[in-house]
C-alpha cells in the first residue's frame, strides 16, 4: 500500500500509489472547484454594490437631488459614505483573490466571518428599504446580495480540510 506525505498537489497531500494519486487529485479538484465558487460569489458582491447604486440613481428625481444639493433622501453625501462604498467593493474583490490563496483555516474563517458581516449589512439595508415602502430594483439587488453573502458563509463553513479528505479516502481504501 502507498502512503501519503506533504508533497503538494494543488495544496493537498499526494499519494505515491498510482490509483490513489488520481483519487487524491480528484479531491484536490473538488476543493479548488469549491474555492472558485466562493471566489465568483465574492466578485458578484463586488459588482452588485455599484449595480445597486446605478439602480438608485435611475429612479426619478434622485440624480437631480444628488447633483443639485449633494444629498440623497435628505442625507448629505460625505467622504465617509464614499469610503464605505469603496470598502463594500474592495473587500469582496480582495476576498475573491484570498479565497484562492489563503491556507485552509484562514480561508474558511475569513470567508465565514466576512460573508456573515456582508449579509448582516446588506440585510439591514434591505430591511430599511422595505420598512420605508421601497420595493424597486435596488431592493431586489440588496436581497440577492444578502442571499449570496449567506451562501458564501455556508460554502466556506462546509469546505472540508484537505487533510481530512485524504485521511477519509485512505480509510475507505483500507476497508475495501
C-alpha positions in Angstrom: 0.0 0.0 0.0 1.1 3.5 -0.8 1.3 6.2 1.9 0.8 10.0 2.0 3.3 12.7 2.6 3.1 16.5 2.5 4.1 16.8 -1.2 1.8 19.4 -2.6 -0.8 18.7 -5.4 -3.0 21.9 -5.7 -2.5 22.5 -2.0 -3.2 18.9 -1.0 -1.3 15.7 0.0 -0.2 13.3 -2.7 -0.2 9.5 -2.6 2.6 7.6 -4.3 0.4 4.7 -5.3 -0.8 5.2 -8.9 -4.5 4.6 -8.5 -4.7 6.7 -5.3 -2.8 9.6 -6.8 -5.7 10.0 -9.3 -8.3 9.9 -6.5 -6.3 12.5 -4.4 -6.1 14.8 -7.4 -9.8 14.5 -7.9 -10.3 15.5 -4.2 -7.9 18.5 -4.9 -10.0 19.5 -7.9 -13.2 19.3 -5.8 -11.7 21.7 -3.2 -10.5 24.0 -6.0 -13.9 24.0 -7.6 -15.5 25.0 -4.2 -13.0 27.8 -3.8 -13.7 29.0 -7.3 -17.4 29.0 -6.5 -16.8 31.2 -3.4 -14.4 33.5 -5.3 -17.0 34.1 -8.1 -19.7 34.9 -5.5 -17.3 37.5 -4.0 -17.0 39.0 -7.4 -20.8 39.0 -7.7 -20.9 41.1 -4.4 -18.3 43.5 -5.7 -20.2 44.1 -8.9 -23.6 44.2 -7.1 -22.7 47.2 -5.0 -22.2 49.6 -7.9 -25.1 48.0 -9.7 -27.4 48.7 -6.7 -26.2 52.3 -6.8 -27.0 52.5 -10.5 -30.5 51.3 -9.8 -30.9 54.1 -7.2 -29.6 56.8 -9.5 -32.0 56.0 -12.3 -35.0 56.4 -10.1 -36.9 59.6 -10.9 -35.6 62.7 -9.1 -32.6 61.0 -7.4 -30.0 62.2 -9.8 -31.4 65.8 -9.8 -31.3 65.8 -6.0 -27.8 64.5 -5.8 -26.4 66.9 -8.4 -28.4 69.9 -7.1 -27.7 69.6 -3.4 -25.2 66.8 -2.9 -27.7 64.8 -0.9 -29.6 61.5 -1.2 -33.0 61.3 0.5 -32.1 64.4 2.6 -28.7 62.9 3.7 -25.6 64.8 2.7 -23.1 62.6 0.7 -19.9 62.7 2.7 -16.4 61.4 2.3 -17.1 58.8 4.9 -20.0 57.5 2.8 -17.8 57.2 -0.3 -15.2 55.4 1.7 -17.8 53.0 3.0 -19.0 52.4 -0.6 -15.4 51.7 -1.7 -14.9 49.2 1.2 -18.0 47.3 0.0 -16.4 47.0 -3.4 -12.8 46.4 -2.4 -13.3 43.8 0.4 -15.2 41.4 -1.9 -12.5 41.8 -4.6 -9.8 41.1 -2.1 -11.7 38.1 -0.8 -12.1 36.8 -4.3 -8.3 36.6 -4.5 -7.6 35.5 -0.9 -10.2 32.6 -1.2 -7.9 31.0 -3.8 -4.6 31.7 -1.9 -5.1 31.5 1.9 -4.4 28.4 3.8 -7.4 26.3 4.7 -8.1 27.6 8.3 -7.6 31.3 7.4 -9.6 30.8 4.2 -12.5 29.2 6.0 -12.7 31.6 8.9 -12.3 34.8 6.8 -15.0 33.6 4.3 -17.4 32.7 7.0 -16.9 35.8 9.1 -16.8 38.3 6.2 -19.7 36.5 4.4 -21.8 36.9 7.5 -20.8 40.5 8.1 -21.7 41.3 4.5 -25.1 39.5 4.9 -25.8 41.5 8.1 -25.0 44.9 6.4 -27.0 44.0 3.3 -29.8 42.5 5.3 -30.1 45.7 7.4 -30.1 47.8 4.3 -32.8 45.6 2.8 -35.0 45.8 5.9 -34.6 49.6 6.0 -35.7 49.9 2.4 -38.7 47.6 2.9 -39.7 49.5 6.0 -39.7 52.7 4.0 -42.0 51.0 1.5 -39.4 50.8 -1.3 -39.8 47.7 -3.5 -37.7 48.7 -6.6 -34.8 47.1 -8.3 -32.4 48.3 -5.6 -34.3 46.2 -3.0 -34.1 43.2 -5.3 -30.4 43.7 -5.7 -29.8 44.1 -2.0 -31.9 41.0 -1.3 -29.9 39.0 -3.8 -26.6 40.2 -2.3 -27.8 39.2 1.2 -28.5 35.7 -0.1 -25.2 35.5 -1.9 -23.3 36.6 1.2 -25.1 33.9 3.2 -24.2 31.3 0.5 -20.5 32.3 0.7 -20.5 31.7 4.5 -22.3 28.4 4.1 -20.0 27.1 1.3 -16.9 28.2 3.4 -18.3 26.5 6.5 -18.7 23.3 4.6 -15.2 23.5 2.9 -13.5 20.3 4.1 -9.9 20.4 5.3 -7.6 18.9 2.6 -6.1 16.6 5.1 -9.5 15.3 6.3 -10.4 14.4 2.7 -7.2 12.4 2.2 -7.5 10.6 5.5 -11.1 9.8 4.8 -10.1 8.4 1.4 -7.3 6.3 3.0 -9.8 4.8 5.4 -12.2 3.9 2.5 -9.3 2.1 0.7 -8.3 0.2 3.9 -11.9 -1.1 4.4 -12.2 -2.5 0.9 
